[in-house]
Structure formats: structure tokens, C-alpha cells
Amino acid sequence: MSAAHRLQLEPIATPHRLLLGPGPSNADPRVLEAIARPPLSHLDPLYLELMNEVQEMLRYVWQTDNRITIPVSGTGSAAMEATIANTVEKGDRVLVGVIGYFGLRLVDMCNRYGADVEVLEVPWGEALSFESIEEAIIRHRPVLFALVHAETSTGVCQPLDGIGALCREHDCLLVLDTVTSLGAVPLKLDEAQVDLAYSCSQKGLSCPPGLGPFTMGPRAEAKIERRKGKVPNWYLDMSGLKSYWGKDRTYHHTAPVNMNFGLREALRLLCEEGLENAWVRHRDNSEKLWLGLEELGLELHVPHPLRLPTLTTVRIPAGVDGKAFSSHLLNKHGVEIGNGLGSLAGEVWRIGLMGTNSSASNVDLLLNLLELELPAFRSGRVAV
């Protein structure tokens, strides 16, 4: 096709999907309505007030008083990189707890910023023990310990008891990945003594992907102020972003204003429900799912005490083509479930119950589909 050829395409038309995979989750219709509002300038006084509201609600949802609490203009991976870019300097010793795929991503990012990286790893489906973390921190003396709270690849929720206090005892910053826990899994950052955390907009918050909540406590701010050089990533440098999101409102970049409209509405809805009520709802619906899956004869990959209420990993039955079955659910019924990542590829399905999608009716629908459709795949009689 020549460059001069004029393309004639139909307006975009996407089917409705029920997104019960590892993310994104479906956005609440009121969030989509907010995103569709007429845009404002990123320096409009009305938008600046909205920024204040977003920051205050993020502090509530994370249960923190951190001054620097903002939505990074980018997906959760951008917030993840903002965390590492700002706090890791070349030669810093960093300890990364790896309980799955996204722990390995933290290792990769830290290496790219020149850190001296040590890894503490367990098999995928397990969590790190406090004793192993304590031993590793004492042995390696890191300036930063990075840990995934809710590992999306395995469905494990990493226990946090005592880790924050341990890091403070040994003058080590605690970084927490809360991508699959924010707004859905019990977490109180200040109480847990977490120094930095990041998340995303498209899971527990039920907003489309595009923003990455980020928060930084006083100990992390102090480390940034002691840096020997500039943050090597201009776009994600908090020394500039904190001026835009702070009282000065100094221009930094053109923010995605409509995405922030959506995030404000998503946070407003979560505040309206009440954070603890949302935690209970996610737990109740996940328990219902786990019981139903086991009644169907399916095996869950993670032991009950470590399971995430937002993401469940289910062992694919022997002889079943897991990818073919998930494609069948999507193409015939418009229901998405996720396939495995990394070492769990081809071994598990990943079922998400996040945000507005965490409902008893969605659990019933999925269990009914599994009961009706899976036997044909188990027997080799694949339905079309």
C-alpha cells in the first residue's frame, strides 16, 4: 500500500468482554463516563483541584500520610520504574525478594540502574519467610529491599509482618509492589513501615490502564536528597514531578487529564464503598471461587493461607490444552481468564476478581462455564 493511499476504516467497535484474567479488570461505567468528559488544560485551576482530591484519596486507599503520593503518567510499570530510578544509584546494594515473574522484573530494573543486586528467591507458589529475609538483610546489608506484596504471576500474597521494622533496624528502605493488591487486599503502608510503594489503575481500582499510583515516605525522600547525581530518567524524576504535584504546581509535562478524571471517579467509588468493606468483598468472593473450583475437582496452586483474593492460580488438568480452553471461553462466551507466566506457563490458569469484577454473580458465571465447558476439553472432545 502506497503512503498516498487514503485509508478508510469503520469507527472502532469493541465487543463486551468480562475480564476475569490478571488485569485489566472491567472499568466501572461511571469511570468510563468520567474519562469521556471534555478535557481541561493540565494547568486549569479546576484540574489542579482535582489533582489534590486524587492525592488525598490515594493516601486513604494506601493508608499513608506520605507527602509525595501521586499517579505517575504511565502504566504500573512506569510507577515501578519511577521507584527504582529515583532511589537506586550505581553501586547501591539492593536485595530483591523474588516470589514470581514481577520480582524478576524488579531485578532487571535494578540491574539497569547499576545496582549491586542480590536475589532472595523461593519456588513460584511460595512466599518468603521472615527468617530468610532477616538472614539475607543481615548478610548483604542492602540500602534497599524490594518485595512484591501481591505476585500476579503466582497468586501469592507475601506476608509483611515485621519486615518494615526489620528494614528500619538495619537502615534499609522497604519498597513494595502493590499492583495487584491496592484497594482490594488489606494493606496499611504506614503501619507496615513501607518506605515506597507503587501500583496501577486497572486492577483493584477498576480504572483503565494508563496511570501508576506512587508513594514515597520521608526516609525515601531523604535518600533522594543525598543522591550524588541526577535521576537518570527525566520523565520519572520526582524532583520535578513533586513540584508539579506539590503546592507550586510548576509545569513538568502534559498530564493525561482524562485518565485522571477516571482515576478520581474510581477512587471516589472506592471511598464511597469504604476501604475495609472492599477488602471484605474481595475476600468473600475469592473464598466462594476457591470452594467452587475445588468442588469441580480442580487443584489450586497456592496454599490457602497465602492466596491472593484478587488473583487465583488454578492447575490445568492433565491432558487439557490450557491455552485452547481459555481461547474458547473468550471467543465463545466473551469471558477472559489468563494463562500462566514464566515457569508457570502452560501449568496454570490465572483468574482475577478485582475491583468491580469481584462479585458473587461473576464467580457463579465462571464456575458454571467451567462445569459446562471443561469436560469436553478433558475428554478430547473440544467444542467449537
Long-range contacts (C-beta under 8 A, 24 or more apart in sequence): 15-334, 16-334, 17-330, 17-334, 17-335, 17-336, 18-334, 18-335, 18-336, 18-357, 18-362, 18-365, 19-336, 19-352, 19-357, 20-335, 20-336, 20-337, 20-351, 20-352, 20-353, 20-357, 20-362, 20-366, 21-336, 21-337, 21-338, 21-350, 21-351, 21-352, 22-152, 22-153, 22-180, 22-311, 22-338, 22-350, 22-352, 23-152, 23-179, 23-180, 23-200, 23-202, 23-203, 23-209, 23-352, 23-354, 24-202, 24-203, 24-208, 24-209, 25-202, 25-203, 25-204, 25-206, 25-352, 25-354, 25-355, 25-356, 25-357, 26-206, 26-355, 26-356, 26-357, 27-202, 27-206, 27-207, 27-208, 27-262, 27-266, 27-356, 28-206, 28-265, 28-266, 28-269, 28-355, 28-356, 30-265, 30-269, 31-206, 31-207, 31-208, 31-262, 31-265, 31-266, 31-269, 32-208, 32-262, 33-265, 34-261, 34-262, 34-264, 34-265, 35-208, 35-258, 35-259, 35-261, 35-262, 36-258, 37-258, 37-261, 39-257, 39-258, 40-257, 41-257, 42-254, 42-255, 42-257, 43-249, 43-251, 47-257, 47-260, 48-249, 50-260, 50-261, 50-264, 51-245, 51-260, 53-264, 54-260, 54-263, 54-264, 54-267, 55-245, 57-264, 57-267, 57-268, 57-270, 57-271, 58-213, 58-215, 58-267, 59-215, 60-271, 60-275, 61-182, 61-183, 61-205, 61-267, 61-270, 61-271, 61-275, 62-178, 62-182, 62-187, 62-189, 62-197, 62-213, 62-215, 63-187, 63-188, 63-189, 63-190, 63-191, 63-275, 64-188, 64-189, 64-190, 64-194, 64-197, 64-215, 64-217, 65-190, 66-189, 66-190, 66-215, 66-216, 66-217, 66-218, 67-218, 67-221, 67-246, 68-214, 68-215, 68-216, 68-221, 68-238, 68-242, 68-245, 69-213, 69-214, 69-215, 69-216, 70-213, 70-214, 70-215, 70-241, 70-242, 70-245, 71-201, 71-211, 71-212, 71-213, 71-214, 71-260, 71-263, 72-198, 72-211, 72-212, 72-213, 72-214, 72-236, 72-241, 73-211, 73-253, 73-255, 73-256, 73-259, 74-210, 74-211, 74-212, 74-236, 75-200, 75-201, 75-202, 75-209, 75-210, 75-211, 75-212, 76-179, 76-198, 76-199, 76-200, 76-201, 76-202, 76-209, 76-212, 77-105, 77-212, 78-212, 78-236, 79-198, 79-199, 79-200, 79-212, 79-213, 79-214, 80-105, 80-106, 80-109, 80-177, 80-179, 80-198, 80-212, 81-109, 81-233, 81-236, 82-198, 82-212, 82-214, 82-233, 82-236, 82-238, 83-175, 83-196, 83-197, 83-198, 83-214, 84-109, 84-110, 84-113, 84-146, 84-175, 85-113, 85-231, 85-232, 85-233, 85-236, 85-237, 86-216, 86-220, 86-224, 86-231, 86-236, 86-237, 86-238, 87-144, 87-173, 87-175, 87-196, 87-220, 87-223, 87-224, 88-113, 88-114, 88-115, 88-144, 89-113, 89-114, 89-115, 89-227, 89-228, 89-229, 90-114, 90-115, 91-115, 91-116, 92-116, 92-142, 92-143, 92-144, 93-118, 93-140, 93-141, 93-142, 93-143, 94-118, 94-142, 94-143, 94-144, 94-145, 94-146, 95-119, 95-120, 95-136, 95-137, 95-140, 95-142, 95-144, 95-145, 95-146, 95-172, 96-120, 96-145, 96-146, 96-147, 97-121, 97-128, 97-133, 97-145, 97-146, 97-147, 97-148, 97-158, 98-122, 99-124, 99-126, 99-127, 99-128, 99-148, 99-151, 99-154, 99-156, 99-158, 100-124, 100-148, 100-151, 100-152, 100-153, 100-154, 100-156, 100-341, 100-342, 101-151, 101-152, 101-153, 101-154, 101-341, 101-342, 102-148, 102-151, 102-152, 102-153, 102-177, 102-179, 103-146, 103-147, 103-148, 103-151, 104-342, 106-146, 106-148, 106-175, 106-177, 110-146, 113-232, 118-142, 124-153, 124-154, 124-342, 124-343, 124-344, 125-154, 125-155, 125-156, 125-301, 125-302, 125-313, 125-344, 126-156, 126-306, 127-156, 127-157, 127-158, 127-159, 127-306, 128-158, 130-159, 130-161, 130-162, 130-163, 130-166, 133-163, 133-166, 134-166, 137-166, 137-167, 137-170, 137-172, 138-170, 141-170, 141-172, 142-172, 143-171, 143-172, 143-173, 143-223, 144-172, 144-173, 144-174, 144-175, 145-172, 145-173, 145-174, 145-175, 146-175, 146-176, 146-177, 147-174, 147-175, 147-176, 147-177, 148-176, 148-177, 149-176, 149-177, 149-178, 149-181, 149-185, 149-187, 150-177, 150-178, 150-179, 150-180, 150-181, 150-185, 150-308, 150-310, 150-311, 151-180, 151-308, 152-179, 152-180, 152-311, 152-341, 152-350, 153-340, 153-341, 153-342, 153-344, 153-350, 154-301, 154-302, 154-313, 154-344, 155-301, 155-302, 155-307, 155-308, 155-311, 155-312, 155-313, 155-350, 156-302, 156-306, 156-307, 156-308, 157-181, 157-185, 157-306, 157-307, 157-308, 157-309, 159-306, 160-187, 160-192, 160-194, 163-192, 164-192, 164-193, 164-194, 165-193, 167-193, 167-195, 168-193, 168-219, 173-219, 173-220, 173-223, 179-203, 180-204, 180-308, 180-310, 180-311, 180-354, 181-308, 181-310, 182-213, 183-270, 183-275, 183-278, 183-355, 184-278, 184-279, 184-282, 184-309, 184-310, 184-354, 184-355, 184-358, 185-279, 185-282, 185-308, 185-309, 185-310, 186-279, 189-215, 189-217, 190-217, 195-219, 195-220, 196-220, 201-259, 201-262, 201-263, 201-266, 203-310, 203-352, 203-354, 203-355, 204-278, 204-282, 204-310, 204-354, 204-355, 205-263, 205-266, 205-267, 205-270, 205-355, 206-266, 206-269, 206-354, 206-355, 206-356, 206-357, 207-259, 207-262, 207-263, 207-265, 207-266, 208-259, 208-262, 210-256, 210-259, 211-256, 211-259, 211-260, 211-263, 266-355, 281-358, 282-309, 282-310, 282-353, 282-354, 282-358, 283-309, 284-360, 285-309, 285-353, 285-358, 285-359, 285-360, 285-362, 285-363, 286-310, 286-312, 286-353, 286-358, 288-360, 288-363, 289-351, 289-353, 289-363, 289-366, 289-367, 292-363, 292-367, 293-367, 293-370, 296-367, 296-370, 296-371, 296-374, 298-370, 301-344, 301-347, 301-348, 309-353, 309-358, 310-352, 310-353, 310-354, 310-358, 311-350, 311-351, 311-352, 311-353, 311-354, 312-350, 312-351, 312-352, 312-353, 313-340, 313-344, 313-348, 313-349, 313-350, 313-351, 314-348, 314-349, 314-350, 314-351, 315-347, 315-348, 316-346, 316-347, 316-348, 316-349, 317-374, 317-378, 319-378, 319-380, 320-374, 320-377, 320-378, 321-377, 321-382, 322-346, 322-347, 322-348, 322-349, 324-377, 324-382, 325-349, 325-373, 325-374, 325-377, 328-373, 328-377, 328-382, 328-383, 329-369, 329-373, 332-373, 332-383, 333-369, 333-373, 335-365, 335-366, 335-369, 337-366
